[in-house]
């Protein structure tokens, strides 16, 4: 009887560890994707900051802005 309870505990512990590890991997992958997207957005902001400033100040368009969704 004790052996069956121990086996049940080990199996349940394994299932919970697999679930927790899966959630951890999902969150790491999601954070990595968000970080890459944020880096692209920051690079766009840096690239277009000066031309946008000149456009707002002088009304002169220096750079053609693409239709990228970011």
C-alpha positions in Angstrom: 0.0 0.0 0.0 2.8 2.4 0.9 4.5 1.5 -2.4 1.4 2.5 -4.4 1.2 5.9 -2.6 4.9 6.6 -3.2 4.5 5.7 -6.9 1.5 8.0 -7.2 3.5 10.8 -5.5 6.4 10.4 -7.8 4.2 10.3 -10.9 2.3 13.4 -9.8 5.6 15.2 -9.0 6.9 14.4 -12.4 3.7 15.6 -14.1 3.8 18.9 -12.1 7.5 19.4 -13.0 6.8 18.8 -16.7 3.9 21.4 -16.5 6.1 23.9 -14.7 9.0 23.4 -17.1 6.7 23.8 -20.1 5.3 27.1 -18.7 8.8 28.3 -18.0 9.9 27.6 -21.6 6.8 29.3 -23.0 7.5 32.4 -20.9 11.2 32.5 -21.9 10.3 32.2 -25.6 7.6 34.9 -25.3 10.0 37.3 -23.5 12.7 36.7 -26.1 10.3 37.5 -28.9 9.1 40.6 -27.1 12.7 41.8 -26.5 13.5 41.3 -30.2 10.4 43.3 -31.2 11.2 46.0 -28.7 14.8 46.2 -30.1 13.5 46.7 -33.6 11.1 49.4 -32.5 13.9 51.2 -30.6 16.1 51.1 -33.7 13.3 52.5 -35.8 12.8 55.3 -33.2 16.5 56.1 -33.3 16.6 56.0 -37.1 13.6 58.3 -37.6 14.1 60.6 -34.6 16.2 63.3 -36.4 14.3 63.3 -39.7 11.0 63.5 -37.7 12.4 66.4 -35.7 13.4 68.3 -38.9 10.0 67.6 -40.4 8.1 68.9 -37.4 10.4 71.9 -37.1 10.9 72.9 -40.7 8.3 70.9 -42.7 11.0 69.3 -44.8 10.6 65.6 -45.4 14.0 63.9 -45.5 13.1 60.2 -45.3 10.4 58.2 -46.9 8.7 56.2 -44.1 7.8 52.7 -45.2 4.5 50.8 -44.4 6.1 48.4 -41.9 3.6 47.6 -39.2 6.2 48.3 -36.5 
